[in-house]
């Protein structure tokens, strides 16, 4: 084939990891089930796809698929008969038991190309409990020359029996000296890269998505609205309503990132990489105080975990309760419980 297929390459900070897996494969030490964990937006799907396409490639080299053989063209188009991809049928929906049963049938078949059979499950925590239980038998007996690759933002949400049947590898957040050059190249704009990476909590792929996010452009006014409530100068609804315009998880990520930046800038002497909001972060730290900011960060983490686990709280009440908690109006309140109870009673 003359044209080169668009096979996946890993992010620069994962190249050595992929090379290590390639060596393990050559030494016949690659497990039959691999659970790949780590924060969202660090490139887990890219390295997972790169590994699976390398395994299927007829002429791999340098730890990467060649992109020229028939297998690479089939893999890139999503039509390779020995490659199974299991994802939610709709964004935000669970992976159902019937989908897992289809994966089990795939794992029982003979490889049509005579090589390995590979399957990608992402995000693995999207499987509901019945789906996870249905996967256990396949994990125990995946068949010869089969690799099941589970990719998860929150491996702790998986059943212990799922985790125990996989070799687990958690990928860390990439170092800024690796992430920033890549991000500058993606954006074609070096000036905004540090601010975007900071707002994304250090996750480079999430930073790329934030470039066009409306809330990022308005981040200074959003943050000043929060500080205004804490300083008793602003109305709660004026601070809350602008925060409701975007995706809830993205909002919680942003609030958590601001909290961490405020703590670091005020008490660890680490200046914010986002010059536009640096002074507002100082005001946030001074007005809220270290203990309240730390507790607020814990509340945000709880809310993020619950939402990823399928909780469906009243969004407006949750954000309002979080802002009031940050303002110290009711330091003993539980914002997530308050919003969840309201949803259950509606």
KAQUIZI-V876766 format. One record per residue. N is the residue number from 1. RES is the residue in one letter. SS is DSSP state (~ for helix, > for strand, _ for the rest). PSI is psi in degrees with one decimal (999 if undefined). BURIAL is # if it has 16 or more other C-alpha atoms within 10 Angstrom, else .. Layout:
BEGIN
((N | RES | SS | PSI | BURIAL) (N | RES | SS | PSI | BURIAL))
END
This chain:
BEGIN
((1 | X | _ | 132.2 | .) (2 | X | _ | -39.7 | .) (3 | X | _ | 147.6 | .) (4 | X | _ | 130.4 | .) (5 | X | _ | 151.3 | #) (6 | X | _ | 68.1 | .) (7 | X | _ | 158.7 | #) (8 | X | _ | 136.2 | #) (9 | X | _ | 147.3 | #) (10 | X | _ | 163.3 | #) (11 | X | _ | 154.3 | #) (12 | X | ~ | -36.8 | .) (13 | X | ~ | -3.5 | #) (14 | X | ~ | 4.6 | #) (15 | X | ~ | -41.6 | .) (16 | X | ~ | -36.0 | .) (17 | X | ~ | -44.8 | #) (18 | X | ~ | -39.8 | #) (19 | X | ~ | -36.5 | .) (20 | X | ~ | -41.0 | .) (21 | X | ~ | -36.8 | #) (22 | X | ~ | -41.3 | #) (23 | X | ~ | -40.3 | .) (24 | X | ~ | -37.8 | .) (25 | X | ~ | -44.0 | .) (26 | X | ~ | -28.8 | .) (27 | X | _ | 5.7 | .) (28 | X | _ | 39.9 | .) (29 | X | _ | 10.9 | .) (30 | X | _ | 132.6 | #) (31 | X | _ | 167.0 | #) (32 | X | _ | -19.2 | #) (33 | X | > | 126.5 | #) (34 | X | > | 127.5 | #) (35 | X | > | 113.0 | #) (36 | X | > | 115.2 | #) (37 | X | > | 168.6 | #) (38 | X | _ | 168.0 | #) (39 | X | _ | 152.7 | #) (40 | X | _ | 142.7 | #) (41 | X | _ | 15.1 | #) (42 | X | _ | -1.2 | #) (43 | X | _ | 23.8 | #) (44 | X | ~ | -41.4 | #) (45 | X | ~ | -36.8 | #) (46 | X | ~ | -45.3 | .) (47 | X | ~ | -32.8 | #) (48 | X | ~ | -47.9 | #) (49 | X | ~ | -39.7 | #) (50 | X | ~ | -41.4 | #) (51 | X | ~ | -47.1 | #) (52 | X | ~ | -40.2 | #) (53 | X | ~ | -34.5 | #) (54 | X | ~ | -41.1 | #) (55 | X | ~ | -35.3 | #) (56 | X | ~ | -19.4 | #) (57 | X | _ | 142.6 | #) (58 | X | _ | -23.1 | #) (59 | X | _ | 60.8 | .) (60 | X | _ | 152.4 | #) (61 | X | > | 138.7 | .) (62 | X | _ | 25.9 | .) (63 | X | _ | 10.2 | #) (64 | X | > | 154.8 | #) (65 | X | _ | 149.8 | #) (66 | X | _ | -29.3 | #) (67 | X | _ | -1.6 | #) (68 | X | _ | -27.0 | #) (69 | X | _ | 168.8 | #) (70 | X | ~ | -40.4 | .) (71 | X | ~ | -39.7 | #) (72 | X | ~ | -40.9 | #) (73 | X | ~ | -38.6 | #) (74 | X | ~ | -41.2 | #) (75 | X | ~ | -46.0 | #) (76 | X | ~ | -31.0 | #) (77 | X | ~ | -5.4 | .) (78 | X | _ | 18.3 | .) (79 | X | _ | 13.7 | .) (80 | X | _ | 126.2 | #) (81 | X | _ | -16.3 | .) (82 | X | _ | 18.9 | #) (83 | X | > | 120.4 | #) (84 | X | > | 129.9 | #) (85 | X | > | 123.0 | .) (86 | X | > | 111.4 | #) (87 | X | _ | 165.7 | #) (88 | X | _ | 145.1 | #) (89 | X | _ | -28.9 | .) (90 | X | _ | 146.3 | .) (91 | X | _ | 133.6 | .) (92 | X | _ | -7.3 | .) (93 | X | _ | 159.0 | .) (94 | X | _ | 157.2 | #) (95 | X | > | 125.9 | #) (96 | X | _ | 164.9 | #) (97 | X | ~ | -36.5 | #) (98 | X | ~ | -34.8 | .) (99 | X | ~ | -39.8 | #) (100 | X | ~ | -35.4 | #) (101 | X | ~ | -35.1 | .) (102 | X | ~ | -37.4 | .) (103 | X | ~ | -39.9 | #) (104 | X | ~ | -40.6 | #) (105 | X | ~ | -39.3 | .) (106 | X | ~ | -43.7 | #) (107 | X | ~ | -21.3 | #) (108 | X | ~ | -14.9 | .) (109 | X | _ | 159.8 | .) (110 | X | _ | 138.2 | .) (111 | X | _ | 127.6 | #) (112 | X | _ | -23.4 | .) (113 | X | _ | 6.9 | .) (114 | X | _ | 2.2 | .) (115 | X | _ | -148.4 | .) (116 | X | _ | 161.9 | #) (117 | X | > | 136.5 | #) (118 | X | > | 146.7 | #) (119 | X | > | 138.8 | #) (120 | X | > | 126.4 | #) (121 | X | > | 114.8 | #) (122 | X | > | 132.9 | #) (123 | X | _ | 134.4 | #) (124 | X | ~ | -32.3 | #) (125 | X | ~ | -8.6 | #) (126 | X | ~ | -14.8 | #) (127 | X | > | 129.1 | #) (128 | X | _ | 175.9 | #) (129 | X | ~ | -42.6 | #) (130 | X | ~ | -38.6 | .) (131 | X | ~ | -41.4 | #) (132 | X | ~ | -43.0 | #) (133 | X | ~ | -35.8 | #) (134 | X | ~ | -24.9 | #) (135 | X | ~ | -18.6 | #) (136 | X | ~ | -44.6 | #) (137 | X | ~ | -40.1 | .) (138 | X | ~ | -36.9 | #) (139 | X | ~ | -34.4 | #) (140 | X | ~ | -38.2 | .) (141 | X | _ | 73.5 | .) (142 | X | _ | -9.5 | #) (143 | X | _ | 162.2 | #) (144 | X | _ | 138.8 | .) (145 | X | _ | 47.3 | #) (146 | X | > | 138.6 | #) (147 | X | > | 123.1 | #) (148 | X | > | 119.5 | #) (149 | X | > | 110.8 | #) (150 | X | > | 126.8 | #) (151 | X | > | 128.5 | #) (152 | X | > | 136.0 | #) (153 | X | _ | -26.9 | #) (154 | X | _ | 80.5 | #) (155 | X | ~ | -25.4 | #) (156 | X | ~ | -17.4 | .) (157 | X | ~ | -9.0 | #) (158 | X | _ | 151.6 | #) (159 | X | _ | 142.8 | .) (160 | X | ~ | -32.8 | .) (161 | X | ~ | -29.0 | .) (162 | X | ~ | -49.6 | #) (163 | X | ~ | -37.7 | #) (164 | X | ~ | -19.8 | .) (165 | X | _ | 3.7 | .) (166 | X | _ | 149.7 | #) (167 | X | > | 125.0 | .) (168 | X | > | 138.8 | #) (169 | X | > | 118.9 | .) (170 | X | > | 124.0 | .) (171 | X | _ | 129.3 | .) (172 | X | _ | 166.9 | .) (173 | X | _ | 132.9 | #) (174 | X | _ | 148.1 | #) (175 | X | _ | 148.5 | .) (176 | X | ~ | -33.9 | #) (177 | X | ~ | -14.3 | .) (178 | X | ~ | -38.8 | .) (179 | X | ~ | -41.4 | #) (180 | X | ~ | -46.1 | #) (181 | X | ~ | -40.1 | .) (182 | X | ~ | -43.9 | #) (183 | X | ~ | -41.2 | #) (184 | X | ~ | -39.4 | #) (185 | X | ~ | -38.8 | .) (186 | X | ~ | -38.5 | .) (187 | X | ~ | -26.2 | .) (188 | X | _ | 21.4 | .) (189 | X | _ | 105.1 | .) (190 | X | ~ | -21.9 | .) (191 | X | ~ | -38.2 | .) (192 | X | ~ | -12.0 | .) (193 | X | ~ | -48.9 | #) (194 | X | ~ | -41.3 | #) (195 | X | ~ | -42.3 | #) (196 | X | ~ | -43.3 | #) (197 | X | ~ | -39.4 | #) (198 | X | ~ | -44.3 | #) (199 | X | ~ | -28.1 | #) (200 | X | _ | 7.2 | #) (201 | X | _ | 23.0 | #) (202 | X | _ | -0.7 | #) (203 | X | _ | 108.8 | #) (204 | X | ~ | -41.6 | #) (205 | X | ~ | -32.9 | #) (206 | X | ~ | -34.1 | #) (207 | X | ~ | -37.8 | #) (208 | X | ~ | -41.4 | #) (209 | X | ~ | -32.5 | .) (210 | X | ~ | -17.2 | #) (211 | X | _ | -36.8 | #) (212 | X | _ | 10.6 | .) (213 | X | _ | 131.9 | .) (214 | X | ~ | -38.5 | .) (215 | X | ~ | -29.6 | #) (216 | X | ~ | -39.5 | #) (217 | X | ~ | -34.4 | .) (218 | X | _ | 17.5 | .) (219 | X | ~ | -34.3 | #) (220 | X | ~ | -44.4 | #) (221 | X | ~ | -35.6 | #) (222 | X | ~ | -45.4 | #) (223 | X | ~ | -38.9 | #) (224 | X | ~ | -31.5 | #) (225 | X | ~ | -40.8 | #) (226 | X | ~ | -46.8 | #) (227 | X | ~ | -37.2 | #) (228 | X | ~ | -39.5 | #) (229 | X | ~ | -43.3 | #) (230 | X | ~ | -38.2 | #) (231 | X | _ | 7.8 | .) (232 | X | _ | 33.5 | .) (233 | X | _ | -11.2 | .) (234 | X | _ | 155.1 | .) (235 | X | _ | 142.0 | .) (236 | X | ~ | -41.0 | #) (237 | X | ~ | -29.7 | .) (238 | X | ~ | -26.8 | .) (239 | X | ~ | -34.7 | #) (240 | X | ~ | -45.9 | #) (241 | X | ~ | -44.6 | .) (242 | X | ~ | -26.7 | .) (243 | X | ~ | -16.5 | #) (244 | X | _ | -1.1 | .) (245 | X | _ | -25.6 | .) (246 | X | _ | -170.7 | .) (247 | X | _ | 139.3 | .) (248 | X | ~ | -45.9 | #) (249 | X | ~ | -38.2 | .) (250 | X | ~ | -40.2 | #) (251 | X | ~ | -47.2 | #) (252 | X | ~ | -38.2 | #) (253 | X | ~ | -43.5 | #) (254 | X | ~ | -46.2 | #) (255 | X | ~ | -40.8 | #) (256 | X | ~ | -41.8 | #) (257 | X | ~ | -42.5 | #) (258 | X | ~ | -39.3 | #) (259 | X | ~ | -46.6 | #) (260 | X | ~ | -42.6 | #) (261 | X | ~ | -41.5 | #) (262 | X | ~ | -42.3 | #) (263 | X | ~ | -44.9 | #) (264 | X | ~ | -41.4 | #) (265 | X | ~ | -34.6 | #) (266 | X | ~ | -36.3 | #) (267 | X | ~ | -10.5 | .) (268 | X | _ | -2.0 | .) (269 | X | _ | 20.8 | .) (270 | X | _ | 107.1 | .) (271 | X | _ | 142.3 | .) (272 | X | _ | 140.8 | #) (273 | X | _ | -7.5 | #) (274 | X | _ | 92.1 | #) (275 | X | ~ | -28.9 | .) (276 | X | ~ | -31.0 | .) (277 | X | ~ | 8.4 | #) (278 | X | ~ | -47.6 | #) (279 | X | ~ | -37.6 | .) (280 | X | ~ | -34.2 | #) (281 | X | ~ | -38.4 | #) (282 | X | ~ | -41.8 | #) (283 | X | ~ | -40.5 | #) (284 | X | ~ | -46.4 | #) (285 | X | ~ | -43.7 | #) (286 | X | ~ | -39.1 | #) (287 | X | ~ | -34.6 | #) (288 | X | ~ | -36.5 | #) (289 | X | _ | 156.9 | .) (290 | X | ~ | -45.9 | #) (291 | X | ~ | -44.2 | .) (292 | X | ~ | -38.5 | #) (293 | X | ~ | -41.1 | #) (294 | X | ~ | -44.4 | #) (295 | X | ~ | -37.0 | .) (296 | X | ~ | -41.9 | #) (297 | X | ~ | -39.2 | #) (298 | X | ~ | -39.6 | .) (299 | X | ~ | -40.2 | #) (300 | X | ~ | -41.9 | #) (301 | X | ~ | -42.1 | .) (302 | X | ~ | -43.9 | .) (303 | X | ~ | -41.0 | #) (304 | X | ~ | -45.4 | #) (305 | X | ~ | -43.6 | .) (306 | X | ~ | -42.1 | .) (307 | X | ~ | -41.3 | .) (308 | X | ~ | -23.7 | #) (309 | X | _ | -0.7 | #) (310 | X | _ | 5.5 | .) (311 | X | _ | 150.3 | .) (312 | X | _ | 67.9 | .) (313 | X | _ | 163.5 | #) (314 | X | _ | 112.6 | #) (315 | X | ~ | -47.3 | .) (316 | X | ~ | -41.9 | #) (317 | X | ~ | -37.9 | #) (318 | X | ~ | -46.3 | #) (319 | X | ~ | -41.9 | #) (320 | X | ~ | -43.2 | #) (321 | X | ~ | -36.6 | #) (322 | X | ~ | -42.9 | #) (323 | X | ~ | -42.4 | #) (324 | X | ~ | -36.8 | #) (325 | X | ~ | -44.6 | #) (326 | X | ~ | -34.5 | #) (327 | X | ~ | -8.3 | #) (328 | X | _ | 15.0 | #) (329 | X | _ | -42.7 | .) (330 | X | _ | 85.9 | .) (331 | X | _ | -14.4 | .) (332 | X | _ | 3.2 | .) (333 | X | _ | 159.4 | .) (334 | X | _ | 92.8 | .) (335 | X | ~ | -40.8 | #) (336 | X | ~ | -43.9 | #) (337 | X | ~ | -40.2 | .) (338 | X | ~ | -47.3 | .) (339 | X | ~ | -35.9 | #) (340 | X | ~ | -40.5 | #) (341 | X | ~ | -40.3 | .) (342 | X | ~ | -39.5 | .) (343 | X | ~ | -41.2 | .) (344 | X | ~ | -30.4 | .) (345 | X | ~ | -7.2 | .) (346 | X | _ | 999 | .))
END
